[in-house]
Structures are given as C-alpha cells and as structure tokens.
C-alpha cells in the first residue's frame, strides 16, 4: 500500500472512531487502527519524520481533521530525548510506536496545586517499555506521563489527539520530593 493510501486508510478509520462521544470507545477505535496499520506496513510515515532535531524531540503534523475532531502527529525522538512530566490539556490521546522503542512513565496526581505555583503532587504509577506496534491511551483525568527514548536508535511515535493540542502543562520538580511547579507550554511543529 502506498504512503498516501495508508494515511487515507488511517483517516477513514479515525473518522469512524471519533463518531461517538465516549472517550473510552474513541480511544479503543483509534488504538486498534494505529496498531493494525503500524503492524502491517512500516513505510507510511513521510521520510521527513526520520530527521532528528538537535534541541528536543520533533512534532510533525501528518493530518488535521477538517472538522477539528482530531489531529495525527508523528514525533521523532533521538537517543536520550524525552519530555518532562506533562498533561494533555484535558484531552484524550492515543500514542503508538512506529519505529524503535520508548519508555513511558505514568503518574497519578495526588494533589492539584494552585495555578502555576508549586504544590502539585504526583507519584509514579508505572513504567512501560513500548515497542513497534504497541499503543496506549490517555483519558483524563489519567493524562500525566513522561516519554523518553533511552535507547541508542531513533524512535518515531504516532499520536492522535482530540482536537489539536497546541498547549499543555509541564511539571518541574521542586526541592521537595514529589512536589512540582506547573508551567504552561506552547507546542509547535518542526519544519523538517
């Protein structure tokens, strides 16, 4: 199947998956579509997604639903690149490994802070080493995690977000164990 035909097939399946208002059902449909497409054909992501950026992981828009229901993004992770602890701005997301492998660490929120000041308390819930074809879903309020490429090869992940995630909150550790300070982060797409 050609690159464009694979993406068209994914979009058709995603359009069907987002027809319900149930986030759990949406994520199950999106997850099934991503896992099937990634496992059957490893060549549908554009070659530009192989390009690693120096400063941090790269976000590349693959598809924006014309009705605004979801976006499909490829993220390229060079060795050692990762995210800080972050949320998904209250939106569901499904993430699938397309190439390589990543380490995903999930967190539970124990106590919300006051705005962007300190006082946000989390504890680590679990770690998963995700390999090609494995997908996971984040459905608020369970949306806090980190992603890191701790391996020697480049990794590419595919993310499908409700709407378009252009901001999120990142959480920075304070001097007190388990306590974080929140910051609103603007998200952008890489040019290459």
Residue frames as a rotation matrix with the C-alpha (Angstrom) as fourth column:
UNK 1
0.587 0.810 0.000 0.00
0.810 -0.587 0.000 0.00
0.000 0.000 -1.000 0.00
UNK 2
-0.082 -0.619 0.781 1.38
0.543 -0.685 -0.486 3.46
0.835 0.385 0.392 -0.88
UNK 3
-0.867 -0.342 -0.361 2.19
0.490 -0.464 -0.738 6.11
0.085 -0.817 0.571 1.69
UNK 4
-0.794 0.598 0.112 -0.84
-0.589 -0.801 0.103 8.24
0.152 0.016 0.988 0.78
UNK 5
-0.044 0.802 -0.595 -3.17
-0.300 0.558 0.774 5.22
0.953 0.212 0.217 0.64
UNK 6
-0.370 -0.154 -0.916 -2.06
0.731 0.560 -0.390 4.14
0.573 -0.814 -0.094 4.13
UNK 7
-0.981 0.002 -0.195 -2.72
0.123 -0.771 -0.625 7.60
-0.152 -0.637 0.756 5.54
UNK 8
-0.514 0.850 -0.115 -6.10
-0.705 -0.342 0.621 7.73
0.488 0.401 0.775 3.77
UNK 9
-0.055 0.449 -0.892 -6.99
0.218 0.877 0.428 4.34
0.974 -0.171 -0.147 5.29
UNK 10
-0.686 -0.254 -0.682 -5.99
0.707 -0.013 -0.707 5.59
0.170 -0.967 0.189 8.74
UNK 11
-0.937 0.349 0.016 -8.05
-0.347 -0.927 -0.144 8.77
-0.035 -0.141 0.989 8.34
UNK 12
-0.239 0.885 -0.400 -11.11
-0.465 0.257 0.847 6.75
0.853 0.388 0.350 7.28
UNK 13
-0.081 0.150 -0.985 -10.77
0.625 0.778 0.066 4.56
0.776 -0.610 -0.157 10.37
UNK 14
-0.867 -0.265 -0.422 -10.17
0.497 -0.524 -0.692 7.56
-0.037 -0.810 0.586 12.66
UNK 15
-0.728 0.672 0.135 -13.22
-0.553 -0.693 0.463 9.34
0.405 0.262 0.876 11.24
UNK 16
0.089 0.777 -0.623 -15.31
-0.055 0.628 0.776 6.30
0.995 -0.035 0.098 12.20
UNK 17
-0.325 -0.315 -0.892 -13.70
0.784 0.438 -0.441 6.02
0.529 -0.842 0.104 15.66
UNK 18
-0.971 -0.143 -0.191 -14.49
0.229 -0.789 -0.571 9.61
-0.069 -0.598 0.799 16.66
UNK 19
-0.498 0.853 0.158 -18.20
-0.054 -0.213 0.976 9.34
0.866 0.477 0.152 15.82
UNK 20
0.322 0.605 -0.728 -19.06
0.708 0.357 0.610 8.53
0.629 -0.712 -0.313 19.46
UNK 21
0.470 -0.098 0.877 -18.96
-0.437 -0.889 0.135 10.85
0.767 -0.447 -0.461 22.47
UNK 22
0.990 -0.102 0.100 -17.48
-0.030 0.535 0.844 8.11
-0.140 -0.838 0.527 24.69
UNK 23
0.423 -0.896 -0.133 -13.72
-0.906 -0.414 -0.090 8.82
0.026 0.159 -0.987 25.09
UNK 24
-0.125 -0.455 0.881 -13.04
-0.489 0.801 0.344 5.19
-0.863 -0.388 -0.323 26.02
UNK 25
0.527 0.405 0.747 -14.70
0.423 0.637 -0.644 3.91
-0.737 0.656 0.165 22.85
UNK 26
0.940 -0.255 -0.226 -12.96
-0.338 -0.617 -0.710 6.57
0.041 0.744 -0.667 20.74
UNK 27
0.131 -0.974 0.184 -9.56
-0.956 -0.075 0.284 5.63
-0.263 -0.213 -0.941 22.14
UNK 28
0.020 -0.066 0.998 -10.23
-0.072 0.995 0.067 1.90
-0.997 -0.074 0.015 21.63
UNK 29
0.835 0.360 0.415 -11.06
0.377 0.174 -0.910 2.52
-0.400 0.916 0.010 17.96
UNK 30
0.777 -0.611 -0.153 -8.08
-0.612 -0.676 -0.411 4.81
0.148 0.413 -0.899 17.42
UNK 31
0.016 -0.785 0.620 -5.75
-0.774 0.383 0.505 2.36
-0.633 -0.488 -0.601 19.17
UNK 32
0.305 0.173 0.936 -6.96
0.259 0.931 -0.257 -0.55
-0.916 0.321 0.239 17.02
UNK 33
0.991 0.086 0.102 -6.50
0.123 -0.291 -0.949 1.49
-0.052 0.953 -0.299 13.83
UNK 34
0.513 -0.858 0.005 -2.96
-0.856 -0.512 -0.066 2.54
0.059 0.030 -0.998 14.75
UNK 35
-0.029 -0.545 0.838 -1.82
-0.543 0.712 0.445 -0.89
-0.839 -0.442 -0.316 15.91
UNK 36
0.554 0.304 0.775 -3.14
0.394 0.725 -0.565 -2.56
-0.734 0.618 0.282 12.75
UNK 37
0.988 -0.156 0.019 -1.62
-0.061 -0.493 -0.868 -0.01
0.145 0.856 -0.496 10.39
UNK 38
0.338 -0.920 0.197 1.77
-0.934 -0.303 0.186 0.03
-0.111 -0.247 -0.962 12.11
UNK 39
-0.011 -0.365 0.931 1.98
-0.360 0.870 0.337 -3.76
-0.933 -0.332 -0.141 12.26
UNK 40
0.585 0.315 0.747 1.05
0.467 0.622 -0.628 -4.32
-0.663 0.716 0.217 8.60
UNK 41
0.551 -0.390 0.738 3.15
0.688 -0.288 -0.666 -1.65
0.473 0.874 0.109 6.88
UNK 42
0.371 -0.500 -0.782 6.20
0.728 -0.367 0.580 0.15
-0.576 -0.785 0.228 8.27
UNK 43
-0.635 -0.703 0.320 6.63
0.738 -0.429 0.521 2.64
-0.229 0.567 0.791 5.44
UNK 44
0.175 0.829 0.532 3.66
0.912 -0.340 0.229 5.03
0.371 0.445 -0.815 5.53
UNK 45
0.659 -0.024 -0.752 5.25
0.434 -0.804 0.406 7.87
-0.615 -0.594 -0.519 7.51
UNK 46
0.953 -0.271 0.134 6.98
-0.029 -0.522 -0.852 10.51
0.301 0.809 -0.506 5.33
UNK 47
0.297 -0.931 -0.213 10.82
0.766 0.366 -0.528 10.39
0.569 -0.006 0.822 5.20
UNK 48
-0.050 -0.295 0.954 10.95
-0.221 -0.928 -0.298 13.85
0.974 -0.226 -0.019 6.83
UNK 49
0.815 0.429 0.389 9.96
-0.470 0.099 0.877 12.10
0.338 -0.898 0.282 10.08
UNK 50
0.658 -0.658 -0.366 13.36
0.673 0.732 -0.106 10.37
0.337 -0.177 0.925 10.13
UNK 51
-0.067 -0.713 0.698 15.06
0.205 -0.694 -0.690 13.73
0.976 0.097 0.193 10.75
UNK 52
0.266 0.038 -0.963 16.14
0.959 0.090 0.268 14.18
0.097 -0.995 -0.012 14.37
UNK 53
0.617 -0.089 0.782 16.28
-0.024 -0.995 -0.095 17.73
0.787 0.040 -0.616 15.70
UNK 54
-0.351 -0.921 -0.169 19.14
0.219 0.095 -0.971 18.65
0.910 -0.378 0.169 17.99
UNK 55
-0.633 -0.001 0.774 17.37
-0.586 -0.653 -0.480 20.51
0.505 -0.758 0.413 20.79
UNK 56
-0.487 0.536 0.690 14.47
-0.544 0.432 -0.720 18.16
-0.683 -0.726 0.081 21.57
UNK 57
-0.488 0.403 0.774 12.04
0.597 0.801 -0.041 15.68
-0.637 0.442 -0.632 20.06
UNK 58
-0.946 0.146 -0.290 10.27
-0.308 -0.689 0.657 16.85
-0.104 0.710 0.696 16.89
UNK 59
-0.184 0.958 0.221 6.49
0.246 0.263 -0.933 17.09
-0.952 -0.117 -0.284 16.40
UNK 60
-0.953 -0.108 -0.285 5.31
-0.244 -0.288 0.926 16.82
-0.182 0.952 0.248 12.78
UNK 61
-0.099 0.995 -0.003 1.70
-0.571 -0.059 -0.819 17.22
-0.815 -0.080 0.574 11.72
UNK 62
-0.916 -0.160 0.368 0.54
0.154 0.707 0.690 14.36
-0.370 0.689 -0.623 9.47
UNK 63
-0.496 0.819 0.290 -3.20
0.539 0.029 0.841 15.13
0.681 0.574 -0.456 9.35
UNK 64
-0.922 0.372 -0.105 -5.61
-0.155 -0.604 -0.782 17.70
-0.355 -0.705 0.614 10.76
UNK 65
-0.441 0.846 0.300 -9.25
0.867 0.488 -0.102 16.62
-0.233 0.216 -0.948 10.63
UNK 66
-0.748 0.147 0.648 -11.15
0.278 -0.816 0.506 19.33
0.603 0.559 0.569 8.69
UNK 67
0.355 0.931 0.080 -13.95
0.204 -0.160 0.966 19.14
0.912 -0.327 -0.247 11.29
UNK 68
-0.076 -0.507 0.859 -11.46
-0.693 -0.592 -0.411 19.74
0.716 -0.627 -0.306 14.12
UNK 69
0.850 0.525 0.039 -12.16
-0.401 0.598 0.693 16.43
0.340 -0.605 0.720 15.86
UNK 70
0.745 -0.639 0.190 -8.57
0.300 0.575 0.761 15.14
-0.596 -0.511 0.620 15.95
UNK 71
0.569 -0.677 -0.467 -5.00
-0.817 -0.401 -0.415 15.54
0.094 0.617 -0.781 14.68
UNK 72
0.914 -0.403 0.054 -2.39
0.401 0.915 0.041 12.94
-0.066 -0.016 0.998 13.77
UNK 73
0.681 -0.729 0.069 1.19
-0.729 -0.684 -0.024 13.79
0.065 -0.034 -0.997 14.69
UNK 74
0.663 -0.620 -0.420 4.47
0.480 0.782 -0.398 11.95
0.575 0.062 0.816 14.23
UNK 75
0.834 -0.475 0.279 7.09
-0.538 -0.592 0.600 12.53
-0.120 -0.651 -0.749 16.91
UNK 76
0.560 -0.752 -0.347 10.76
0.161 0.510 -0.845 11.79
0.813 0.417 0.407 16.31
UNK 77
0.932 -0.226 0.284 12.90
-0.319 -0.139 0.938 11.00
-0.173 -0.964 -0.201 19.34
UNK 78
0.248 -0.927 -0.281 16.69
-0.460 0.143 -0.876 10.99
0.853 0.346 -0.391 19.10
UNK 79
0.093 -0.289 -0.953 18.61
0.668 0.728 -0.156 8.90
0.738 -0.622 0.260 21.63
UNK 80
-0.696 -0.383 -0.607 18.23
0.717 -0.325 -0.616 10.49
0.039 -0.865 0.501 25.07
UNK 81
-0.832 0.423 0.358 15.39
-0.308 -0.890 0.336 12.82
0.461 0.169 0.871 24.07
UNK 82
-0.506 0.709 -0.491 12.22
0.816 0.578 -0.008 12.96
0.278 -0.405 -0.871 26.11
UNK 83
0.105 0.651 0.752 9.53
0.077 -0.759 0.647 15.05
0.992 -0.010 -0.130 27.73
UNK 84
-0.888 -0.161 0.430 9.21
-0.399 -0.193 -0.896 16.43
0.227 -0.968 0.107 31.21
UNK 85
-0.644 0.758 -0.102 6.23
0.672 0.497 -0.549 15.28
-0.365 -0.422 -0.830 33.24
UNK 86
-0.916 0.352 -0.190 3.24
-0.400 -0.822 0.405 16.76
-0.014 0.447 0.894 31.41
UNK 87
-0.227 0.916 0.331 -0.51
0.097 0.359 -0.928 16.57
-0.969 -0.179 -0.170 30.91
UNK 88
-0.750 0.055 0.659 -2.57
0.659 0.143 0.738 16.58
-0.054 0.988 -0.144 27.72
UNK 89
-0.951 0.306 0.031 -4.59
-0.305 -0.952 0.041 19.71
0.042 0.029 0.999 28.48
UNK 90
-0.377 0.854 0.359 -7.63
-0.488 0.147 -0.860 17.63
-0.787 -0.499 0.362 29.41
UNK 91
0.330 0.475 -0.816 -7.84
-0.944 0.138 -0.301 15.85
-0.030 0.869 0.494 26.04
UNK 92
0.723 -0.071 0.687 -7.69
-0.022 0.992 0.127 12.17
-0.691 -0.107 0.715 25.19
UNK 93
0.200 -0.708 -0.678 -4.71
-0.978 -0.183 -0.098 10.89
-0.054 0.682 -0.729 23.21
UNK 94
0.906 -0.082 0.416 -3.58
0.080 0.997 0.021 7.59
-0.416 0.014 0.909 21.73
UNK 95
0.283 -0.905 -0.318 0.15
-0.922 -0.348 0.168 7.02
-0.263 0.246 -0.933 21.19
UNK 96
0.943 0.025 0.333 1.66
0.062 0.967 -0.247 4.19
-0.328 0.254 0.910 19.12
UNK 97
0.021 -0.996 -0.088 5.30
-0.313 -0.090 0.946 3.25
-0.950 0.008 -0.313 18.46
UNK 98
0.895 0.249 -0.369 6.05
-0.395 0.062 -0.916 3.29
-0.205 0.967 0.154 14.74
UNK 99
0.501 -0.814 -0.296 9.82
0.080 0.384 -0.920 2.71
0.862 0.437 0.257 14.88
UNK 100
-0.526 -0.807 0.269 12.27
-0.271 -0.141 -0.952 1.92
0.806 -0.574 -0.145 17.68
UNK 101
0.121 0.565 -0.816 11.10
0.785 0.448 0.427 1.81
0.607 -0.693 -0.389 21.28
UNK 102
-0.231 -0.090 0.969 10.35
-0.325 -0.931 -0.164 4.29
0.917 -0.353 0.185 24.05
UNK 103
-0.692 0.037 -0.721 9.98
0.667 0.415 -0.619 4.31
0.276 -0.909 -0.312 27.80
UNK 104
-0.116 0.751 0.651 6.66
-0.137 -0.661 0.738 5.70
0.984 -0.003 0.179 29.07
UNK 105
-0.836 -0.123 -0.534 6.32
0.506 0.201 -0.839 6.54
0.211 -0.972 -0.106 32.76
UNK 106
0.006 0.923 0.386 2.83
0.282 -0.372 0.885 7.28
0.959 0.104 -0.262 34.03
UNK 107
-0.958 -0.287 -0.030 1.99
0.141 -0.376 -0.916 9.36
0.251 -0.881 0.400 37.08
UNK 108
0.080 0.972 -0.221 -1.04
0.875 0.037 0.482 9.83
0.477 -0.232 -0.848 39.30
UNK 109
-0.369 -0.078 0.926 -1.98
-0.160 -0.976 -0.146 13.27
0.916 -0.202 0.348 40.54
UNK 110
-0.436 0.155 -0.887 -2.21
0.835 0.438 -0.334 13.23
0.337 -0.885 -0.320 44.34
UNK 111
0.166 0.449 -0.878 -2.88
0.704 -0.678 -0.213 16.92
-0.691 -0.582 -0.428 44.87
UNK 112
0.346 0.004 0.938 -3.54
0.793 -0.535 -0.290 19.78
0.501 0.845 -0.189 42.47
UNK 113
-0.600 -0.625 -0.500 -1.58
0.780 -0.595 -0.194 22.90
-0.176 -0.506 0.844 43.18
UNK 114
0.383 0.650 -0.657 -2.71
0.435 -0.754 -0.492 26.48
-0.815 -0.098 -0.571 42.98
UNK 115
0.914 -0.002 -0.406 -2.30
-0.336 -0.565 -0.754 27.55
-0.228 0.825 -0.517 39.35
UNK 116
0.659 -0.721 -0.216 1.29
0.001 0.288 -0.958 27.58
0.752 0.631 0.190 38.15
UNK 117
0.184 -0.579 0.794 2.74
-0.955 -0.297 0.005 27.86
0.233 -0.759 -0.608 41.65
UNK 118
-0.797 -0.538 -0.274 4.17
-0.434 0.826 -0.360 24.84
0.420 -0.168 -0.892 43.43
UNK 119
-0.428 0.611 0.666 2.12
-0.742 0.184 -0.645 22.36
-0.517 -0.770 0.375 45.34
UNK 120
0.480 0.529 -0.700 1.36
-0.824 0.545 -0.153 19.90
0.301 0.650 0.698 42.54
UNK 121
-0.250 -0.538 0.805 1.96
-0.781 0.604 0.161 16.42
-0.573 -0.588 -0.571 43.97
UNK 122
0.493 0.306 -0.814 2.42
-0.768 0.592 -0.242 13.26
0.408 0.745 0.527 41.90
UNK 123
0.020 -0.588 0.808 3.56
-0.555 0.666 0.498 9.73
-0.832 -0.458 -0.313 42.43
UNK 124
-0.601 -0.336 -0.725 4.89
-0.797 0.322 0.511 7.38
0.062 0.885 -0.461 39.77
UNK 125
0.416 0.855 0.310 2.30
-0.811 0.503 -0.299 4.82
-0.411 -0.127 0.903 38.76
UNK 126
0.577 -0.211 0.789 4.25
0.277 0.959 0.053 2.60
-0.768 0.188 0.612 36.35
UNK 127
-0.194 -0.679 -0.708 6.76
-0.720 -0.391 0.573 2.27
-0.666 0.621 -0.413 33.52
UNK 128
0.685 0.390 0.615 6.24
0.161 0.742 -0.650 0.62
-0.710 0.545 0.446 30.16
UNK 129
-0.579 -0.775 -0.255 8.82
-0.249 -0.130 0.960 -0.11
-0.777 0.619 -0.118 27.50
UNK 130
0.550 0.835 0.023 6.76
-0.137 0.117 -0.984 0.25
-0.824 0.537 0.179 24.33
UNK 131
-0.610 -0.734 0.299 7.97
0.113 0.293 0.949 -1.33
-0.784 0.613 -0.096 21.09
UNK 132
-0.880 0.212 -0.425 6.81
-0.474 -0.340 0.812 -1.15
0.028 0.916 0.399 17.47
UNK 133
-0.506 0.786 -0.355 3.07
0.046 0.435 0.899 -1.66
0.862 0.438 -0.256 17.15
UNK 134
-0.367 0.379 -0.850 2.26
0.925 0.246 -0.289 -1.08
0.100 -0.892 -0.441 20.81
UNK 135
-0.403 0.339 0.850 -0.20
0.050 -0.919 0.390 1.69
0.914 0.200 0.353 21.63
UNK 136
-0.565 0.269 -0.780 -1.57
0.822 0.103 -0.560 3.23
-0.070 -0.958 -0.279 24.78
UNK 137
0.060 0.693 0.718 -4.31
0.505 -0.642 0.577 5.72
0.861 0.328 -0.389 25.57
UNK 138
-0.908 -0.201 -0.367 -4.50
0.418 -0.502 -0.758 8.66
-0.032 -0.841 0.540 27.93
UNK 139
-0.064 0.946 0.318 -8.00
0.482 -0.250 0.840 9.61
0.874 0.207 -0.440 29.02
UNK 140
-0.684 -0.206 0.700 -8.36
-0.395 -0.702 -0.593 12.44
0.614 -0.681 0.399 31.55
UNK 141
0.877 -0.409 0.252 -8.04
-0.481 -0.752 0.452 12.51
0.005 -0.517 -0.856 34.47
UNK 142
0.506 -0.735 0.450 -5.35
0.281 0.634 0.720 9.88
-0.815 -0.238 0.528 33.75
UNK 143
0.931 -0.095 0.351 -3.19
0.308 -0.305 -0.901 12.02
0.193 0.948 -0.255 31.46
UNK 144
0.698 -0.703 0.137 0.11
-0.694 -0.616 0.374 12.61
-0.179 -0.356 -0.917 33.28
UNK 145
0.822 -0.450 0.348 3.26
0.448 0.889 0.091 10.99
-0.351 0.081 0.933 31.94
UNK 146
0.160 -0.812 -0.561 6.74
-0.681 -0.502 0.533 11.27
-0.714 0.297 -0.634 30.51
UNK 147
0.977 -0.033 0.212 8.07
0.175 0.692 -0.700 9.77
-0.123 0.721 0.682 27.29
UNK 148
0.358 -0.920 -0.163 11.77
-0.732 -0.384 0.563 9.14
-0.580 -0.082 -0.810 26.81
UNK 149
0.861 -0.281 -0.424 13.96
-0.153 0.651 -0.743 7.45
0.485 0.705 0.518 24.24
UNK 150
0.594 -0.651 0.474 16.55
-0.632 -0.012 0.775 5.82
-0.499 -0.759 -0.418 26.50
UNK 151
0.615 -0.281 0.736 17.90
0.439 0.898 -0.023 3.69
-0.655 0.337 0.676 23.65
UNK 152
-0.331 -0.916 -0.227 20.65
0.195 -0.302 0.933 4.10
-0.923 0.264 0.279 21.04
UNK 153
-0.746 0.107 0.657 18.40
0.665 0.070 0.744 4.29
0.034 0.992 -0.124 17.97
UNK 154
-0.874 0.486 0.016 15.94
-0.479 -0.867 0.133 6.91
0.078 0.109 0.991 16.79
UNK 155
-0.645 0.757 0.110 12.30
0.645 0.615 -0.453 6.26
-0.410 -0.221 -0.885 17.67
UNK 156
-0.851 0.516 0.094 9.15
-0.351 -0.693 0.630 7.52
0.390 0.504 0.771 15.95
UNK 157
-0.708 0.703 -0.072 5.75
0.514 0.443 -0.734 7.54
-0.484 -0.557 -0.675 17.60
UNK 158
-0.648 0.626 0.434 2.35
0.210 -0.400 0.892 8.39
0.732 0.669 0.128 16.16
UNK 159
-0.832 0.381 -0.403 -0.02
0.340 -0.223 -0.913 10.43
-0.438 -0.897 0.056 18.34
UNK 160
-0.412 0.795 0.444 -3.71
0.453 -0.244 0.857 11.04
0.790 0.555 -0.260 17.71
UNK 161
-0.940 0.046 -0.339 -5.13
0.272 -0.500 -0.822 13.86
-0.208 -0.865 0.457 19.84
UNK 162
0.186 0.983 0.000 -8.65
0.952 -0.180 -0.247 15.04
-0.243 0.046 -0.969 20.41
UNK 163
0.957 0.171 -0.236 -8.72
0.109 -0.960 -0.258 18.34
-0.270 0.221 -0.937 18.54
UNK 164
0.429 -0.874 0.230 -5.28
0.345 -0.077 -0.935 19.89
0.835 0.480 0.268 18.20
UNK 165
0.743 -0.218 -0.633 -3.02
0.638 -0.055 0.768 20.06
-0.202 -0.974 0.098 21.24
UNK 166
0.401 -0.576 0.712 -1.13
0.354 -0.620 -0.700 23.34
0.845 0.533 -0.045 20.95
UNK 167
-0.139 -0.455 0.879 -0.54
-0.779 -0.498 -0.381 23.85
0.612 -0.738 -0.285 24.68
UNK 168
0.430 0.255 -0.866 -0.09
0.386 0.815 0.432 21.63
0.816 -0.520 0.252 27.68
UNK 169
0.764 -0.265 0.588 1.21
-0.630 -0.498 0.596 21.89
0.135 -0.826 -0.547 31.22
UNK 170
0.145 -0.770 -0.622 4.67
0.172 0.638 -0.750 20.67
0.974 0.002 0.225 32.13
UNK 171
0.969 0.209 0.134 5.59
-0.118 -0.086 0.989 19.99
0.218 -0.974 -0.058 35.73
UNK 172
0.106 -0.993 0.056 9.04
-0.229 -0.079 -0.970 20.80
0.968 0.090 -0.236 37.11
UNK 173
0.319 -0.019 -0.948 10.32
0.785 0.566 0.252 19.19
0.532 -0.824 0.196 40.31
UNK 174
0.654 -0.147 0.742 10.85
-0.447 -0.866 0.223 21.46
0.610 -0.478 -0.632 43.29
UNK 175
-0.432 -0.875 0.217 13.25
-0.675 0.154 -0.722 20.91
0.598 -0.458 -0.658 46.16
UNK 176
-0.237 0.447 0.863 10.53
-0.806 0.406 -0.431 18.91
-0.543 -0.797 0.264 47.95
UNK 177
-0.969 -0.188 0.161 10.28
-0.097 0.888 0.450 15.26
-0.227 0.420 -0.879 46.90
UNK 178
-0.550 0.777 0.305 7.13
0.821 0.570 0.028 14.57
-0.152 0.266 -0.952 44.83
UNK 179
0.352 0.652 -0.672 6.15
0.467 -0.744 -0.478 18.26
-0.811 -0.145 -0.566 44.62
UNK 180
-0.387 -0.413 0.825 6.14
0.917 -0.080 0.390 20.07
-0.095 0.907 0.410 41.28
UNK 181
-0.344 0.240 -0.908 5.70
-0.105 -0.971 -0.216 23.55
-0.933 0.021 0.359 39.86
UNK 182
0.232 0.537 0.811 3.40
0.782 0.393 -0.484 23.85
-0.579 0.746 -0.329 36.80
UNK 183
-0.545 -0.368 -0.754 4.20
-0.205 -0.813 0.545 25.79
-0.813 0.451 0.367 33.63
UNK 184
0.664 0.736 0.129 2.02
0.038 0.139 -0.990 26.30
-0.747 0.662 0.064 30.55
UNK 185
-0.483 -0.870 0.098 3.95
0.053 0.082 0.995 25.28
-0.874 0.486 0.006 27.43
UNK 186
0.456 0.508 -0.731 3.20
-0.707 -0.291 -0.644 26.32
-0.540 0.811 0.226 23.85
UNK 187
0.020 -0.387 0.922 3.70
0.290 0.884 0.365 23.43
-0.957 0.260 0.130 21.42
UNK 188
0.233 -0.032 -0.972 4.90
-0.812 -0.556 -0.177 23.81
-0.535 0.831 -0.156 17.84
UNK 189
0.908 0.040 0.418 5.59
0.193 0.845 -0.499 21.65
-0.373 0.534 0.759 14.80
UNK 190
-0.107 -0.994 -0.023 9.06
0.164 -0.041 0.986 21.02
-0.981 0.102 0.168 13.41
UNK 191
0.281 0.169 -0.945 9.75
-0.775 -0.541 -0.327 22.33
-0.566 0.824 -0.021 9.90
UNK 192
-0.468 -0.552 -0.690 11.71
-0.857 0.475 0.201 19.33
0.217 0.685 -0.695 8.63
